[in-house]
Amino acid sequence: MPPHTAQPSAADLDAALHALRRHLRGWPVSSAICLSRQPTDLPDVPPPFPLPAHAPTRRHHDWPAGRRCAAHALHLLGHPDALRPLPRTPGGAPDWPAGTHGSLSHAGGLTVAAATRAPQRVGLDLEPLSGPAPDARRWRHVLTESTFKALWPLRPDPLDPAHFHAPPPPDPTRTQGVADVHVLGWPGPLQVRWAHTHGFLLALTLLPAPPEAP
């Protein structure tokens, strides 16, 4: 996992939220994306099961935040069951409604979720940065997570970072772009859209027409 970073202030989170939303508006992707700092502003979604009382405080925040953001993404997609609770797959990931695929991520006080219609698939990851631009370790981690989520379970192997080859980090002056990630056993590179701003790095992988699993 990437090294721990300090919790951003409310002002920093607001700035990051607005900046990332501007980046997302410019991305030509056919997914419905929700990015939020205040999940209570989104529709309430009953959890599929209660968290244990001893769960960490952060977990009690991230759990409803992720479910609400996922519901809002499904609502933006026009799904009729958007406000129904998302169950979990045996591996613990959200079980998205039939005919859809989605992804969500939490980072340093922000929550992001994306939903798309099958057979398209989407994967995303959001992480805080320890400096003004992503270092090599953080960059590789975020791009790997994004592509892994998009491929799962088409590629049912457990996450092994050695199976993912990401390009070197971009020039620090670049704040957004597209990177090609190669995955062992998968035909052709996957294009990952990324943006970093105000202490966060966001990556999104979209598979418009995924091939069958090798």
Salt bridges, closest charged atoms under 4 A:
ASP14 OD1 - ARG37 NE 2.73
ASP44 OD1 - ARG68 NH2 2.79
ASP62 OD2 - ARG58 NE 3.22
ASP62 OD1 - HIS61 ND1 3.33
ASP62 OD1 - HIS106 ND1 3.88
ASP81 OD1 - ARG84 NE 3.46
ASP125 OD1 - LYS149 NZ 3.76
GLU127 OE1 - ARG138 NH1 3.90
GLU127 OE2 - HIS141 NE2 3.39
ASP160 OD2 - HIS163 NE2 3.44
